[in-house]
Amino acid sequence: MFPRIVSVYHVREYVLHLTFANGEQADLDMETRVVGRGGVFEPLEDVSYFAQVAVDPEVHTLVWPNGLDLDPDVLYSEATGTPLPILQTIP
């Protein structure tokens, strides 16, 4: 499990600045994750709505008013370039 998000702020358009529990910080461009996906992502195409992002106080990941949340390990991996661990299946 990677460090969780402790703060976020909207930088511009679809870019967010994340701070993680270990002190690492990064700007993450979320445009390809949001634009054109439809469904629960559709409201986020409006930049003013996208900017309403917050950190969930229980699971410490990004959330929006419509209930959308994102995997905090994937966000850490993308923001820092740290590869996700490979899951092994047990035969």
GIBEL-V202630 format. One record per backbone hydrogen bond with DSSP energy under -0.5 kcal/mol. NH is the residue of the N-H (numbers start at 0). CO is the residue of the C=O. E is the energy in kcal/mol with one decimal. If there is no record, write none. Layout:
BEGIN
nh:co:e
NH:CO:E
NH:CO:E
END
This chain:
BEGIN
nh:co:e
4:59:-2.1
5:18:-3.2
6:18:-1.5
8:16:-1.6
10:14:-2.5
11:14:-1.0
14:11:-3.8
15:27:-2.4
16:8:-3.0
17:15:-0.6
17:25:-3.2
18:6:-2.3
19:23:-3.0
20:3:-2.7
22:19:-2.3
25:17:-2.1
27:15:-3.1
29:13:-3.3
29:27:-0.7
32:29:-0.6
33:29:-1.5
33:30:-0.6
34:30:-2.5
36:33:-1.4
40:37:-1.9
41:38:-1.3
43:40:-1.0
44:40:-0.5
44:41:-1.6
45:42:-1.3
46:44:-0.8
48:45:-1.0
49:45:-2.7
50:46:-2.2
51:48:-2.0
52:49:-1.1
53:62:-2.1
55:53:-0.6
55:60:-2.8
59:55:-1.8
62:53:-2.3
63:67:-1.7
66:63:-2.3
69:61:-1.3
74:70:-2.0
75:71:-2.2
76:72:-2.4
77:73:-2.7
78:74:-2.7
79:75:-2.2
80:76:-2.0
90:88:-0.5
END
